Structure formats: structure tokens, C-alpha cells
């Protein structure tokens, strides 16, 4: 089978007018010359009418054999893309586009990737029967939805038409920066779902995770909305509620992005969390006080991008004197530690290695299971 990839920018509309006369015959010739195309990837730099018509006609011509359809623009002519062999679909919904995508038959789809900006997802794209309010994705196993905001106060953006969505065989779900209605959350949390990756506000994550999580093998939550210290208590309370439901999940991973850090860690209760990424520098004293409440943690990432040299000096001084603070090693299960500095180019030296290289043995003493320490810099 052959992939057909279309990129480009059209500027000369006069040329296009001249080409339109022979347009249909040119499409027919192309389809005749390349009869085995099974994949169309259309990503022009602007949604020009020429490309819209070109991609639409190609989709029509290759309909019955099309297995993959990636389209970053809508089309000009209503059309139902039955594509009985279509298994992979990638769509982009942009607010400035007033045109519609063709109606796409959902039954054969196994993987869908949707991105939207300043607009609700138009699930009508998949509604072949316009009289029905139900859309069933019979064979879909992999769904990715990426929005442009994680602000909880925004409207629910994933299902403006209040359709009944059903995903009976969904196994992998990726959600980033989008708010779901309770109804959609229930639909997405299929009983076959075993992998869930969520990036967004901790409030939206809490709403989604009110659904049963027991069938998951992997749960990844990235909280991107912690900006003020007063949010910490709410965050910890909701995180406790989620992580106390994760017993039996093999990998429970959390990434916390916070401009102010996480305060009042005394309330933390994350018994089944296995992987933790801190996109800020938590004082090691607070970190060590918190870890007994995360007893199954095996991997820890710490991002030190925004740390001052003074903050790093305080951290190493604390670690160098760790045996004065703690008379015995901890019972921590941490096996791997990664210290990340993505702003190395701003400094004239390697901060990670120079700052923490001399206290590695102290860390290993306190975390006796620690075997893998990596310094990641760019």
C-alpha cells in the first residue's frame, strides 16, 4: 500500500482558475496511476479551497481502500466518507474555520486523534444517521483528544450537541487540556480501558476519576493548573481521593506543575502512587517528610529549571547533613531518581552534576533501594 502526503501553500489564484477546468480529469489520472493508496495525510499551511477540494476528491476516489486519513482542514462539499477499511483518523477543529468535515463512518475506526482550538468538537462528523442522537464507535481502541485550555471555568468543550457517545472497546485514552461533561466522562471510561493519560486541571481530573478505575493498568495524571498557594489544600484533598482508588493499578504516575510549589504536604495520602514528577524544586526537607505518605513510590523526577543557585546550595547543604537530620535510612522504595535542568544553556556550567554530584552517596544512604540516578540536561 502507498501513503499520499500533501503539504504546501497556494498563492497564485489565477493559476488555480486555469487548473480547475482539468481538475477532475487530473484527479482521475492520479488515482489511476497510484491505485494502491491507503493513507492520506493532508496538512497544508492554510485551508485553501484548492487543497480542500483536492483532498476531498482523493478521499472519495480512495474511499473503499482508505485505512488512514489525517486532515488538518475542513472541506467545501458535504460528503459521507464510508471508508469501510478506515482504521486511523486524525482531525483538527479550528475556530476560524466555518466549513465542515465530511461525515465519517465510525464503525471501522480503531484510532482517533482529535485536536481543537477555541471551538467545541463537532461529534456530528461521526453521525451518519442524523435522526439518531447516539454514535457508537464499535471498534475504537485508541482515542486522543487535545484541547487548548485547562481552565475549569470554561464551558464543557467536548460535546456541544449533547450526543450519546459509546466506546465499548476503548483501551487507551489520552486527554489534554479539555473539560468533559459527566456524561462524556462516563462514556469514555469503558470497562475495557486499561491506559489513561490526563493533562489538565486537578478539578477536571477529579471529575473524570470519579468513574471506576479498577480495570486500568496505567494511570498518568499531569496537573497543570496549580498557580496559587491557596489551591494546594483543594489539590491535595482531590489527589488523595483519586490515589486512594488506585489499588491494583500497576503504574500510577503523577506530574505536578506548580508556580508556587505544593504547600502543607502533611495532608498527602497517596498510598499507591508509583511514579512522581515535580516540575518545581520542592525543599528536600518537605519532600522527605512527604515520602512516607507515598510508600510505593519507585521513581522520582525533579525539575530544577527555575531554581536559583542559592536554592540549589541550600538543597545540597541539607543533603550533605542528612545523617544529622535522620538517624537511620528511610523505608522508601525509590529505585530511580532523575534530576532535570532544561535551562542549561543559560548557565556556564552543568548545574545538575555540579550541584548534586557530591551528595549522591548521602542520598543512597537515606534511600537504600536507590540504584539509578540520572542527570538530564539540555
ChimeraX attribute file (.defattr): number of C-alpha atoms within 10 A of each C-alpha:
attribute: neighborCount
match mode: 1-to-1
recipient: residues
	/A:1	11
	/A:2	11
	/A:3	16
	/A:4	15
	/A:5	12
	/A:6	14
	/A:7	11
	/A:8	12
	/A:9	13
	/A:10	15
	/A:11	9
	/A:12	8
	/A:13	12
	/A:14	8
	/A:15	10
	/A:16	14
	/A:17	12
	/A:18	10
	/A:19	13
	/A:20	12
	/A:21	10
	/A:22	10
	/A:23	17
	/A:24	13
	/A:25	11
	/A:26	14
	/A:27	16
	/A:28	14
	/A:29	12
	/A:30	13
	/A:31	16
	/A:32	11
	/A:33	9
	/A:34	13
	/A:35	14
	/A:36	15
	/A:37	18
	/A:38	20
	/A:39	22
	/A:40	22
	/A:41	18
	/A:42	21
	/A:43	18
	/A:44	18
	/A:45	12
	/A:46	14
	/A:47	17
	/A:48	18
	/A:49	14
	/A:50	19
	/A:51	23
	/A:52	21
	/A:53	16
	/A:54	18
	/A:55	20
	/A:56	22
	/A:57	20
	/A:58	18
	/A:59	21
	/A:60	16
	/A:61	18
	/A:62	20
	/A:63	18
	/A:64	15
	/A:65	18
	/A:66	26
	/A:67	22
	/A:68	23
	/A:69	22
	/A:70	18
	/A:71	22
	/A:72	20
	/A:73	23
	/A:74	24
	/A:75	24
	/A:76	17
	/A:77	14
	/A:78	12
	/A:79	16
	/A:80	17
	/A:81	23
	/A:82	19
	/A:83	23
	/A:84	16
	/A:85	16
	/A:86	25
	/A:87	19
	/A:88	19
	/A:89	22
	/A:90	17
	/A:91	19
	/A:92	18
	/A:93	23
	/A:94	17
	/A:95	10
	/A:96	9
	/A:97	12
	/A:98	10
	/A:99	14
	/A:100	17
	/A:101	25
	/A:102	20
	/A:103	18
	/A:104	19
	/A:105	20
	/A:106	25
	/A:107	19
	/A:108	18
	/A:109	23
	/A:110	19
	/A:111	19
	/A:112	21
	/A:113	16
	/A:114	17
	/A:115	18
	/A:116	22
	/A:117	16
	/A:118	13
	/A:119	16
	/A:120	19
	/A:121	22
	/A:122	17
	/A:123	17
	/A:124	20
	/A:125	16
	/A:126	21
	/A:127	20
	/A:128	16
	/A:129	12
	/A:130	9
	/A:131	7
	/A:132	10
	/A:133	13
	/A:134	15
	/A:135	20
	/A:136	15
	/A:137	20
	/A:138	16
	/A:139	17
	/A:140	23
	/A:141	19
	/A:142	20
	/A:143	19
	/A:144	16
	/A:145	19
	/A:146	18
	/A:147	22
	/A:148	13
	/A:149	17
	/A:150	20
	/A:151	16
	/A:152	16
	/A:153	7
	/A:154	10
	/A:155	13
	/A:156	15
	/A:157	19
	/A:158	21
	/A:159	19
	/A:160	15
	/A:161	12
	/A:162	13
	/A:163	16
	/A:164	15
	/A:165	18
	/A:166	19
	/A:167	23
	/A:168	19
	/A:169	18
	/A:170	25
	/A:171	21
	/A:172	22
	/A:173	20
	/A:174	16
	/A:175	20
	/A:176	21
	/A:177	21
	/A:178	26
	/A:179	28
	/A:180	20
	/A:181	18
	/A:182	13
	/A:183	14
	/A:184	19
	/A:185	17
	/A:186	18
	/A:187	17
	/A:188	22
	/A:189	26
	/A:190	21
	/A:191	17
	/A:192	15
	/A:193	23
	/A:194	19
	/A:195	20
	/A:196	19
	/A:197	17
	/A:198	24
	/A:199	23
	/A:200	23
	/A:201	23
	/A:202	25
	/A:203	19
	/A:204	20
	/A:205	21
	/A:206	16
	/A:207	16
	/A:208	23
	/A:209	21
	/A:210	15
	/A:211	15
	/A:212	14
	/A:213	24
	/A:214	14
	/A:215	17
	/A:216	22
	/A:217	16
	/A:218	18
	/A:219	20
	/A:220	18
	/A:221	22
	/A:222	21
	/A:223	23
	/A:224	20
	/A:225	20
	/A:226	19
	/A:227	14
	/A:228	12
	/A:229	14
	/A:230	12
	/A:231	15
	/A:232	19
	/A:233	16
	/A:234	12
	/A:235	20
	/A:236	21
	/A:237	13
	/A:238	17
	/A:239	22
	/A:240	17
	/A:241	16
	/A:242	19
	/A:243	20
	/A:244	13
	/A:245	17
	/A:246	24
	/A:247	13
	/A:248	13
	/A:249	19
	/A:250	14
	/A:251	19
	/A:252	24
	/A:253	21
	/A:254	23
	/A:255	19
	/A:256	20
	/A:257	20
	/A:258	19
	/A:259	15
	/A:260	16
	/A:261	18
	/A:262	24
	/A:263	15
	/A:264	12
	/A:265	16
	/A:266	11
	/A:267	13
	/A:268	19
	/A:269	22
	/A:270	25
	/A:271	19
	/A:272	22
	/A:273	25
	/A:274	21
	/A:275	20
	/A:276	22
	/A:277	19
	/A:278	20
	/A:279	20
	/A:280	20
	/A:281	21
	/A:282	20
	/A:283	14
	/A:284	14
	/A:285	13
	/A:286	14
	/A:287	12
	/A:288	15
	/A:289	12
	/A:290	18
	/A:291	21
	/A:292	18
	/A:293	19
	/A:294	20
	/A:295	18
	/A:296	18
	/A:297	24
	/A:298	19
	/A:299	19
	/A:300	20
	/A:301	18
	/A:302	18
	/A:303	20
	/A:304	21
	/A:305	18
	/A:306	14
	/A:307	13
	/A:308	10
	/A:309	11
	/A:310	8
	/A:311	15
	/A:312	18
	/A:313	13
	/A:314	13
	/A:315	19
	/A:316	19
	/A:317	14
	/A:318	17
	/A:319	22
	/A:320	17
	/A:321	12
	/A:322	19
	/A:323	14
	/A:324	10
	/A:325	10
	/A:326	11
	/A:327	9
	/A:328	11
	/A:329	15
	/A:330	15
	/A:331	13
	/A:332	20
	/A:333	19
	/A:334	22
	/A:335	17
	/A:336	18
	/A:337	20
	/A:338	17
	/A:339	20
	/A:340	20
	/A:341	20
	/A:342	13
	/A:343	14
	/A:344	16
	/A:345	11
	/A:346	8
	/A:347	8
	/A:348	7
	/A:349	10
	/A:350	16
	/A:351	20
	/A:352	20
	/A:353	15
	/A:354	10
	/A:355	15
	/A:356	20
	/A:357	12
	/A:358	13
	/A:359	19
	/A:360	15
	/A:361	14
	/A:362	17
	/A:363	18
	/A:364	17
	/A:365	16
	/A:366	20
	/A:367	18
	/A:368	17
	/A:369	16
	/A:370	19
	/A:371	11
	/A:372	12
	/A:373	15
	/A:374	13
	/A:375	15
	/A:376	15
	/A:377	16
	/A:378	9
